[in-house]
Amino acid sequence: MGGSTRGPGALEGDGVLGQSPYERLSQRMLDISGDRGVLKDIIREGTGDTVTPDASVLVKYSGYLEHMDKPFDSNCFRKTPRLMKLGEDITLWGMELGLLSMRRGELARFLFKPAYAYGTLGCPPLIPPNATVLFEIELIDFLDSAESDKFCALSAEQQEQFPLQKVLKVAATEREFGNYLFRQNRFCDAKVRYKRALLLLHRRLAICEERHLVESAVLLVLLNLSFVYLKLDRPAMALRYGEQALLIDKRNAKALFRCGQACLLLTEYERARDFLVRAQKEQPCNHDINNELKKLSSHYRDYVDREREMCHRMFAPCGSRSSVGGN
């Protein structure tokens, strides 16, 4: 996690005699709950809008008890944090209030009084009763699907009443959710999100005057769908969506590459070579494309060798063959 990673035990410093480290720290923190139950100190500023109430968030966090340097809870060891929805996956009231004050990329330190954390009972054996806890939270990103879910529930006729920018925003949200699910290797779930985005865009494509804006968004979704079907080991579908992408941009290197990969898996070697050579022409230094061409060459040699061996067996003279019929 970026910024300060020191635990509360490292917060000792000058202050009024008899005050605890958390009491001294709280004096320079911002009250965001209105009753000093949730206090905030920004370590690194974020950008853009603050988190929306129905959002799902990607965060890194570490929670500390006073006088302890090691966290009692942390997800910083995870390579990719789990997407958590406010009001459902986040159980601490203080953390939810804190997140609603944050922007993308922000790193902040929070103090949660017992009423906003673990209450009068605590959480044995880790959290004692009436404990004030400190959390360092980094907001990596957030996605708000509430607007998207409501929009997708409308009929096609109702959706047509909204401006194009609304449709593009909802489709982008669906694609972003799909991308997150893809990174979590949840390929079937990612496919569902991508297809929702594609359906919205195709509906608008039929009536839209600003066709180029919709086609640009459609292209991204088609590339995602081609990739996810490769991951699902369904190369025919990957080829289908890759070819649809090429109808929008016939020189798109990613689309050509995906089609080449799909054809290689389908053992359509000539088509695979055509797609990959065209992709290489667009991006000569792309290592993935060049490696795929090498893979194709190896597969094709093996294929030719097997065909040659089969022909040899079929047409080679038999050394010994039992006679058919009789005297």
Secondary structure as GFF3:
##gff-version 3
##sequence-region A 1 327
A	DSSP	three_ten_helix	8	11	.	.	.	ID=ss1
A	DSSP	alpha_helix	21	26	.	.	.	ID=ss2
A	DSSP	beta_strand	30	31	.	.	.	ID=ss3
A	DSSP	beta_strand	38	44	.	.	.	ID=ss4
A	DSSP	beta_strand	47	50	.	.	.	ID=ss5
A	DSSP	beta_strand	55	65	.	.	.	ID=ss6
A	DSSP	beta_strand	73	74	.	.	.	ID=ss7
A	DSSP	beta_strand	84	85	.	.	.	ID=ss8
A	DSSP	alpha_helix	93	100	.	.	.	ID=ss9
A	DSSP	beta_strand	103	104	.	.	.	ID=ss10
A	DSSP	beta_strand	107	112	.	.	.	ID=ss11
A	DSSP	three_ten_helix	114	116	.	.	.	ID=ss12
A	DSSP	beta_strand	133	144	.	.	.	ID=ss13
A	DSSP	alpha_helix	146	152	.	.	.	ID=ss14
A	DSSP	alpha_helix	156	159	.	.	.	ID=ss15
A	DSSP	alpha_helix	164	183	.	.	.	ID=ss16
A	DSSP	alpha_helix	187	205	.	.	.	ID=ss17
A	DSSP	alpha_helix	211	231	.	.	.	ID=ss18
A	DSSP	alpha_helix	235	248	.	.	.	ID=ss19
A	DSSP	alpha_helix	253	265	.	.	.	ID=ss20
A	DSSP	alpha_helix	269	282	.	.	.	ID=ss21
A	DSSP	alpha_helix	287	315	.	.	.	ID=ss22
###
